Amino acid sequence: MTSVPVALNFDIVLVLGILVFTVLLSLSNVIRVDVVAVLVLVVLGITRLLPPEQLFSGFSSEAVFSLISIMIIGAGLEKSGVALHTARWVLKLGRERPAKISTVLMITSGFLSAFMRSLGTVAVLLPVVTRITARTGIPKSRLLIPMAFCSILGGTLTMVGSSPLILLNSVLNSGPDVHRKIPTLEPFQLFSVFPLGMLLLAVGVLYFFLFGKQLLPEESPTTFNSGTTKTHFLKTYGKGGDIFELKVPATSPLAYINLKEFELKLDPSSSLLAVIEGKEVHFPPLRKINIEPNAMIAIMGIKEKVIEFAEQYGLKLYPRLNVFAEMLHPVRAGLSEAVIPPSSELIGREVRELHMKRNYQLHVLALYRGQTVYQGEELRDLTLRSGDTLGIYCRWEALADFHKNPDFVVLTTSYPREELRPQKAWLAIFFFLLSLILIVAGGFPVSVGLLLGGVGMIATGVLTIDEAYETVSWRTVFLLGGLMPLGLVMQVTQTTDWLTQHTPMLREDLPIWAIQAGLALSATLFSFAISAAGSTIVLVPVALDLAVNVGADPRIFALIVAVASSNTFLLPMQQANALILGPGGYKISDFVRCGFGLTILYWAVMLFAINLFF
């Protein structure tokens, strides 16, 4: 080695102790990882290893401001409805099946990261995952780690997909000793690493497809407050139960009859909620429509009664919701109640006169008065009185509008509500794309480009400033801001140099394959301590020097360092992983469990592929 030997001293021992303490405390889950990061700051300050102006430099770093900006941009894409449309596209390709949905997300994430980098990709897809979770009940914890890991893998598809590869060409000829022994090294072209990246991405997708169910944290499906409970509704109104999807074949006696006749044949506890005929959707369905052959219908009722009804009239009963899965998901629609107040101008009018389905998009299933429940035809002929309580099934957005009607008092107040601004969708897309263009083509720093996008969305009303503040995960901000000075102090105290010089796997008398494996392992470990970019800057000159001394190809050794520096699956220190830590409800141990096997595969496939392709 050509570097000056570094002797072990008290500062290096102290830094190594703090590093070990940080890792062990983080893995123990005794204290939240963001609190651990703050403790690191306190210890570094007390030990005076860093002066105050450097101690808090992490909070003013480009990485932290990039993270805050991308969170705001992601919230803008969600609020404007862009994420909703993307989620529908993913659901359509995934056919509502968790494994397929996760696979589509992983592949999408991988290819987007080839140009957007992993942080931008995860920020764009995070609100999409939120929408998918809301519509399918698949926990975020089952989707976010595979998506984030594949975004890191996708960064190896091009030379602009990750920080280490972006830096590689710049660092390739930087060492003075290398300049003496090798006049020039051919730079890597944009798609030089594409075969390597494709292989790594394919391995990652296959890894989670085969083992994701066992590795990802066990969590019960996401539950939603779906308004009035089914138990209360059945007890009070005699209506309710589960929702079932059925098909009306042309041979069924129910084909061609109108909705009024259809409802008369239903069990009193059952209700027809929606009808789909080809591309025509009726929700809530008006009584005048006819049930056409092959129409899909959604019935809410007690399972045994619905099965009996299906068998009696030759209907095909599906095991789960498919075409109605999104429309009737608890986050979009459910049971609710409204009462007629004494001040209502509707008192004395018949229920049929209100045309609740047409005027308010509400399906009144029953009416409760005193101890009596009215439903069906007797409900339609009933004259309203003060205190009458209506049992309703409807979209939540319709119920939100119904709250404003002074003739009713809506009793159901706890239900999912969201205020989308679809008219701002093009503004959200414009500022998002503007950020990318400024970074990729304009040469602006990542933080500046992203900050412009976030501020643009706030200034144009895609988000309010309060919504922007609320969307920032301050847990993630303190995690990065607190741990980044640890990497800085490792460089200031020459701990990094000491570790490099005392790594047994980097001895020149070892076989070339062993040295390559040692470089890969060292680059991965250094990336956790001083970031992926820092690992590349520190180790590429070492790799070039090693390659020259042992007679190997310097470009291969340098590429191994750059690609291995992106192998950051074990801990949420990489920004894309840090971004999903809070939303996924993950612990450090979840990353270790999911990332350990992938880390080993990454090393093996990377070393094989680099030697094969280069």
Secondary structure, 3 states (H helix, E strand, C coil): CCCCCCCCCHHHHHHHHHHHHHHHHHHHCCCCHHHHHHHHHHHHHHCCCCCHHHHCHHHHCHHHHHHHHHHHHHHHHHHCCHHHHHHHHHHHHHCCCHHHHHHHHHHHHHHHHHHHHHHHHHHHHHHHHHHHHHHHCCCHHHCHHHHHHHHHHHCCCCCCCCHHHHHHHHHCCCCHHHHHHCCCCCCCCCCCCHHHHHHHHHHHHHHHHHHHHHHCCCCCCCCCCCECCHHHHHHHHCCCCEEEEEEECCCCCCCCCEHHHHHHHCCCCCEEEEEEECCEEECCCCCCCECCCCEEEEEEECHHHHHHHHHHCCCEECCCCCCCCCCCCCCCEEEEEEECCCCCCCCCCEHHHHCHHHHHCEEEEEEEECCEEECCHHHHCCECCCCCEEEEEEEHHHHHHHCCCCCCEECCCCCCCCCCCHHHHHHHHHHHHHHHHHHHCCCCCHHHHHHHHHHHHHHCCCCCHHHHHHHCCHHHHHHHHHHHHHHHHHHHCCHHHHHHHCCHHHCCCCCHHHHHHHHHHHHHHHHHHHCHHHHHHHHHHHHHHHHHHHCCCHHHHHHHHHHHCCCCCCCCCCHHHHHHHCCCCCCHHHHHHHHHHHHHHHHHHHHHHHHHHC
